[in-house]
Amino acid sequence: MPENLYQLEVKLGLARFPFQASAGWRLTMHVDAMERAKGGTHPRGKIRRANAALRQLRELGVTIGPHKLFGPVDVVAEHASSRVLASQTGNEGEIHSRALPPTARCGGPARRYY
């Protein structure tokens, strides 16, 4: 395992371990161009590793793109028990996670919680 993980590799870890589809979780992950190593300059090997992680996420059944209700949030994990968790990475790499309030899941107008 590489010493430094790219954001797509961290997201893959979330799909493989705490939020497994076999445990009833449905994941939606927004992936931006920098995560895919498109545009700008990137370290050697990032494109290969990002593509491999993206392929594995799709194989695990993760929906890639903005969430239907919450928009382009890094990770939205929904469970059959009606639990919804969302995570957004901040500017300094810190992760903000929270359980969304029940009213956010009632099909009303989309709200941004970040």
C-alpha positions in Angstrom: 0.0 0.0 0.0 1.4 3.4 -0.9 2.5 5.8 1.8 0.2 8.6 0.6 -3.4 8.0 -0.4 -5.2 10.0 -3.0 -8.7 11.1 -2.3 -10.2 8.4 -4.6 -8.3 5.8 -2.7 -9.7 7.0 0.6 -13.2 6.9 -0.9 -12.6 3.4 -2.1 -11.6 2.5 1.5 -15.0 3.8 2.7 -16.8 1.7 0.1 -14.8 -1.5 1.0 -15.0 -1.3 4.8 -17.5 0.9 6.8 -20.1 1.4 4.1 -20.3 -2.0 2.3 -23.2 -2.6 0.0 -23.6 -6.1 1.5 -24.4 -4.4 4.8 -27.2 -2.4 3.2 -25.3 0.8 2.3 -25.8 2.8 -0.9 -23.0 5.2 -1.7 -23.0 8.2 -4.0 -19.6 9.9 -4.5 -18.9 13.1 -6.4 -15.5 13.0 -8.1 -14.0 16.2 -9.4 -11.4 16.6 -12.1 -8.5 17.0 -9.7 -9.4 13.7 -8.1 -9.3 12.1 -11.6 -5.9 13.8 -12.2 -7.4 15.9 -15.1 -5.9 19.3 -15.6 -3.1 20.8 -13.6 0.0 18.9 -12.7 0.0 15.7 -10.7 2.6 13.3 -9.2 3.8 10.5 -11.4 1.4 7.5 -11.1 -1.6 9.4 -9.8 -3.6 9.0 -13.1 -3.1 5.2 -12.9 -4.0 4.9 -9.2 -7.0 7.3 -9.6 -8.3 5.3 -12.6 -7.9 2.0 -10.7 -9.8 3.3 -7.7 -12.6 4.7 -9.8 -12.9 1.4 -11.6 -13.1 -0.5 -8.3 -15.7 2.0 -6.9 -17.9 1.3 -9.9 -17.4 -2.5 -9.5 -18.6 -2.1 -5.9 -21.8 -0.4 -7.2 -21.0 3.1 -6.0 -22.9 5.8 -7.9 -20.4 8.3 -9.3 -21.8 11.9 -9.7 -23.8 14.4 -7.7 -26.4 13.1 -5.3 -30.0 13.6 -6.4 -30.9 15.5 -3.3 -27.7 16.9 -1.8 -25.8 17.7 -5.0 -22.0 17.4 -5.4 -21.1 16.1 -1.9 -17.9 14.0 -1.7 -19.7 11.0 -0.1 -23.3 10.3 0.7 -23.9 7.0 2.4 -27.6 5.9 2.7 -28.7 2.8 4.7 -31.8 0.8 4.4 -32.5 1.7 8.1 -33.0 5.3 6.8 -29.7 6.5 8.1 -28.0 9.1 5.9 -24.4 10.2 6.4 -22.6 12.8 4.3 -19.0 13.7 4.2 -17.2 16.7 2.6 -13.5 17.3 2.4 -12.5 20.8 3.4 -9.8 23.0 1.9 -7.1 21.8 4.3 -8.0 18.1 3.8 -10.0 17.9 6.9 -13.2 15.8 6.6 -16.5 17.1 7.8 -19.1 14.3 8.4 -22.5 14.4 9.8 -25.7 12.5 10.0 -28.3 14.5 8.1 -31.5 15.5 9.8 -34.7 13.4 9.0 -36.3 16.4 7.3 -33.4 16.4 4.8 -34.7 13.0 3.6 -38.3 13.8 3.1 -38.1 14.6 -0.6 -38.6 18.3 -0.1 -36.4 20.9 -1.9 -32.7 20.2 -2.0 -30.7 21.9 0.7 -27.0 22.3 1.0 -25.7 21.2 4.4 -22.1 22.3 3.7 
